């Protein structure tokens, strides 16, 4: 496992992140305690050092499980959790990114995780009711207090993130160091705005669901179909998605690796900023996912996968590309290098 710097921080983070959404058996399909223990050991043995959870995963059981399992190993991991999703559906102030919920959520997570600090604290999802300056100031206070070392943001429009980063720069607050988004061969919409924005700010990108909810794992396209309970009903998967999954299967067969490894390797190939989040319910699934580290996709394989899953970037991207020569003249071409984006 290789390590990279987390955004503008000094934290060294592994190129794969262990997602703990499956940790705990509450609420249906999940992993029991001892299986979670073995998954942490296998991940650590592979060199992984980032574990990601959230206050609401498994009704809080994920954080409780991690708090019980990490013990004396806690400081060896970059421990990440998220806030913003409701802690109590009957309380209007038990959700969102405002200061009150941030404070109560953070204290809850610290208690469950049995730690006195969070390495990376994510805002889980955009809260349209809370001014972004309130959120950024409250997060900065948590960093100043030493309860949080770095902050990130998940599932939020690019213009909101950009505004937050500008406010942080102007006012000397802690900036976001990471962006968490859904990204896979089945979900490439982030290529329109979010990934270019992350590149411009030097944000580490945590890509959740790199297997498209399991559709790209091969279990939905095999002759026997999926075994046991799955999060996604087979009849809810569109033919277009299944066709992409079959292309992944084809590339995997040609390379002699698993479909899941191909799907994860494709995500990793898109940018050195991108760190796939691998979540599993069993040690065997986790080991297979980790196998993507040794998969090298050929140029032909990449071209096949890109073509099968290509999206339209939409306006203004497609329009600007179509009129580029008319606007800038024949002398403008792809050999002209853009000015590098300054990094902190």
C-alpha positions in Angstrom: 0.0 0.0 0.0 1.4 3.4 -1.0 0.8 6.6 1.0 -0.1 10.1 0.0 -0.6 13.4 1.8 -4.1 14.1 2.8 -5.0 17.4 1.0 -3.2 20.4 2.4 -2.6 18.6 5.7 0.5 16.6 6.7 -1.3 13.4 7.3 0.0 10.3 5.4 -3.0 8.3 4.2 -3.0 4.9 2.4 -4.3 4.7 -1.2 -7.3 2.6 -0.1 -9.7 3.6 2.7 -11.5 1.0 4.7 -15.2 1.8 4.9 -16.9 0.7 8.1 -20.5 1.1 7.0 -20.9 -2.7 7.3 -19.5 -2.9 10.8 -22.2 -4.1 13.1 -25.3 -6.3 12.6 -27.9 -3.8 13.5 -30.4 -3.0 10.7 -29.9 -6.0 8.5 -27.0 -7.1 6.4 -23.7 -6.3 8.3 -20.6 -7.9 9.7 -20.4 -9.4 13.2 -17.8 -8.2 15.7 -15.1 -10.9 15.1 -15.4 -10.6 11.3 -14.8 -6.8 11.7 -11.8 -7.5 13.9 -10.3 -9.8 11.2 -11.0 -7.2 8.5 -9.2 -4.5 10.4 -6.2 -6.9 10.9 -6.1 -7.8 7.2 -6.4 -4.2 6.1 -3.6 -3.1 8.5 -1.4 -6.0 7.3 -1.8 -4.7 3.7 -0.6 -1.3 4.9 -4.0 0.4 5.2 -4.2 3.1 7.8 -7.5 5.0 7.2 -10.8 3.8 8.6 -14.0 5.7 7.8 -17.3 5.6 9.6 -20.3 7.9 10.4 -22.4 8.7 13.4 -25.5 7.0 11.8 -23.9 3.8 10.3 -25.7 0.8 11.7 -27.6 3.1 14.0 -24.3 4.1 15.6 -23.2 0.5 16.0 -20.3 1.0 13.5 -18.7 3.6 15.8 -19.3 1.5 18.8 -17.7 -1.5 17.1 -14.6 0.5 16.1 -14.3 1.9 19.6 -14.2 -1.6 21.0 -11.9 -3.1 18.4 -9.2 -0.4 17.9 -8.2 -0.1 21.5 -4.4 0.5 21.8 -4.1 0.5 18.0 -6.3 3.6 17.7 -3.4 6.1 17.2 -2.0 3.9 14.4 -5.0 4.7 12.2 -6.3 7.9 10.6 -9.8 7.6 12.1 -12.6 9.4 10.2 -16.2 9.9 11.0 -19.1 12.0 9.7 -21.9 14.1 11.1 -25.0 15.8 9.7 -27.4 12.9 9.4 -30.1 13.0 12.1 -29.4 11.6 15.6 -33.1 11.8 16.4 -35.8 12.1 13.7 -38.2 13.8 16.1 -35.7 16.6 17.0 -35.4 19.3 14.2 -32.0 20.3 15.6 -30.5 16.8 15.7 -29.4 16.9 12.1 -27.7 19.3 9.7 -24.3 21.2 9.8 -25.2 23.9 12.3 -23.0 24.5 15.4 -25.4 22.8 17.9 -25.6 19.5 16.0 -21.9 19.6 15.2 -21.0 19.9 18.9 -23.4 17.2 20.1 -22.6 14.8 17.2 -18.8 15.2 17.8 -19.2 14.4 21.5 -21.3 11.4 20.7 -18.8 10.1 18.2 -15.8 10.6 20.5 -17.6 8.7 23.3 -18.5 5.8 21.0 -15.1 5.6 19.4 -13.4 5.8 22.8 -11.0 8.5 21.7 -10.4 12.1 22.5 -9.8 13.3 19.0 -10.9 12.5 15.4 -8.3 12.6 12.7 -10.7 13.5 9.9 -14.2 14.9 10.5 -16.5 15.0 7.5 -19.6 17.0 7.0 -21.8 14.1 5.7 -24.1 16.0 3.3 -25.0 19.5 2.3 -27.4 21.3 4.7 -29.2 24.0 2.7 -30.6 25.6 5.8 -27.3 26.4 7.6 -25.0 29.3 6.3 -21.7 27.9 5.1 -19.8 30.4 7.2 -21.4 29.0 10.4 -20.4 25.5 9.5 -16.8 26.5 8.7 -16.4 28.5 11.8 -17.8 25.7 14.0 -15.5 23.2 12.3 -12.5 25.5 12.9 -13.4 25.8 16.6 -13.4 22.0 16.8 -9.9 21.9 15.2 -8.7 24.7 17.5 -10.0 22.8 20.5 -7.9 19.7 19.4 -10.9 17.4 19.1 -10.6 17.3 15.3 -7.3 17.4 13.4 -8.6 17.9 9.9 -12.0 18.4 8.2 -13.6 17.3 4.9 -16.9 17.4 3.1 -19.1 14.8 1.5 -21.9 14.8 -1.1 -22.1 18.6 -1.6 -22.3 20.7 -4.8 -19.0 22.0 -6.1 -20.0 25.7 -5.8 -20.8 25.2 -2.1 -17.4 23.6 -1.4 -15.6 26.3 -3.4 -17.3 29.0 -1.3 -16.4 27.3 1.9 -12.8 27.0 0.8 -12.7 30.7 -0.1 -14.1 31.7 3.3 -11.6 29.5 5.1 -8.7 31.1 3.1 -9.9 34.7 3.8 -10.6 34.2 7.5 -7.8 31.9 8.4 -10.1 28.9 9.3 -9.3 25.3 8.8 -9.9 24.4 5.2 -11.4 21.2 3.9 -8.6 18.7 3.1 -10.8 16.0 1.5 -13.9 15.5 -0.6 -16.0 12.4 -0.4 -18.2 11.5 -3.4 -19.7 8.5 -5.1 -17.6 7.5 -8.0 -17.5 4.4 -10.2 -17.9 3.2 -13.7 -21.7 3.5 -13.0 -21.6 6.9 -11.5 -19.3 9.4 -13.4 -21.3 12.6 -12.9 -18.6 13.9 -10.5 -16.3 14.3 -13.5 -18.3 17.4 -14.5 -17.6 19.7 -11.6 -16.5 18.0 -8.4 -13.4 16.3 -9.6 -12.0 19.3 -11.4 -12.7 21.4 -8.3 -10.9 18.9 -6.1 -7.9 19.0 -8.5 -7.8 22.8 -8.3 -7.8 22.9 -4.5 -5.6 19.8 -4.1 -8.3 17.9 -2.1 -7.9 14.2 -1.5 -11.0 12.4 -3.0 -12.5 9.5 -1.1 -14.5 7.6 -3.6 -17.4 5.7 -2.1 -19.2 2.8 -3.7 -16.5 2.1 -6.3 -18.3 -1.2 -7.1 -21.6 0.6 -7.8 -23.4 -0.9 -4.8 -22.0 -4.3 -5.8 -23.2 -4.3 -9.4 -19.7 -4.3 -10.7 -18.5 -7.2 -8.5 -19.7 -9.8 -11.0 -22.3 -11.3 -8.7 -25.2 -9.8 -10.7 -24.0 -10.8 -14.1 -23.0 -14.4 -13.4 -25.2 -17.2 -14.7 -26.4 -18.1 -11.2 -27.1 -14.5 -10.0 -26.3 -13.2 -6.6 -26.3 -15.5 -3.5 -28.0 -14.5 -0.3 -29.3 -11.0 0.6 -28.1 -8.0 -1.4 -28.6 -4.3 -0.8 -29.8 -3.9 -4.4 -32.7 -5.8 -5.9 -31.7 -7.5 -9.2 -34.8 -6.3 -11.0 -34.0 -2.7 -10.1 -30.7 -2.6 -12.0 -31.0 -1.1 -15.5 -29.9 -2.9 -18.6 -27.4 0.0 -19.3 -25.7 -0.7 -15.9 -25.7 -4.4 -16.5 -24.0 -3.9 -19.8 -21.3 -1.9 -18.2 -20.9 -4.6 -15.6 -20.6 -7.2 -18.4 -17.8 -5.1 -19.9 -16.0 -5.2 -16.6 -16.4 -8.9 -16.5 -15.0 -9.2 -19.9 -11.9 -7.1 -19.0 -11.5 -9.1 -15.8 -11.5 -12.4 -17.7 -8.9 -11.1 -20.2 -6.6 -10.0 -17.3 -7.3 -13.0 -15.1 -8.5 -11.0 -12.1 -11.9 -10.5 -10.5 -14.5 -8.0 -11.7 -14.3 -6.1 -8.4 -10.6 -5.7 -8.8 -11.0 -4.2 -12.3 -13.7 -1.8 -11.1 -11.6 -0.5 -8.2 -8.4 -0.3 -10.3 -10.3 1.8 -12.8 -11.3 4.3 -10.1 -7.7 4.4 -8.8 -6.4 5.0 -12.4 -8.4 8.2 -12.8 -6.2 10.5 -10.6 -3.6 10.1 -7.8 -5.9 12.3 -5.7 -8.6 9.5 -5.6 -8.6 6.9 -2.8 -11.3 4.2 -3.3 -13.3 3.4 -0.1 -13.6 -0.4 0.1 -16.3 -1.8 2.3 -16.9 -5.5 2.9 -19.0 -7.8 5.0 -16.4 -10.6 5.0 -12.7 -11.0 5.1 -12.7 -12.8 1.8 -14.5 -9.8 0.1 -12.0 -7.4 1.6 -9.0 -9.5 0.5 -10.4 -9.6 -3.1 -10.9 -5.8 -3.0 -7.3 -5.3 -1.8 -6.2 -7.3 -4.7 -6.9 -4.3 -6.9 -3.6 -2.8 -5.7 -1.7 -5.2 -7.9 -3.9 -4.8 -11.0 -2.5 -2.8 -13.8 -5.1 -2.0 -16.5 -3.7 -1.9 -20.0 -4.4 1.1 -22.2 -6.7 -1.1 -24.2 -8.6 -2.1 -21.1 -8.9 1.5 -19.9 -10.2 2.5 -23.3 -12.8 -0.3 -23.3 -14.0 0.6 -19.9 -14.1 4.4 -20.6 -16.1 3.8 -23.8 -18.6 1.6 -22.1 -19.3 4.0 -19.3 -18.8 7.4 -21.0 -21.1 10.3 -20.0 -21.9 13.6 -21.6 -20.3 16.4 -19.6 -23.1 18.7 -20.6 -23.2 22.5 -20.8 -20.9 24.5 -20.7 -18.2 21.8 -21.0 -19.3 20.2 -24.2 -20.1 23.6 -25.8 -16.8 25.1 -24.8 -14.9 22.1 -26.3 -16.8 22.4 -29.5 -16.0 26.1 -30.0 -12.4 26.0 -28.6 -10.6 26.5 -31.9 -13.1 29.3 -33.0 -12.5 31.1 -29.7 -8.8 30.7 -29.2 -7.6 30.1 -32.8 -5.7 27.4 -34.6 -2.6 28.0 -32.5 -4.4 26.8 -29.4 -4.1 23.0 -29.0 -3.6 20.3 -26.5 0.2 20.8 -26.5 -0.2 24.1 -24.7 0.2 23.4 -21.0 -2.1 25.0 -18.5 -0.5 27.0 -15.7 -0.1 24.7 -12.7 -2.5 25.3 -9.8 -0.6 26.6 -6.8 -0.6 24.4 -3.7 -0.4 25.6 -0.1 
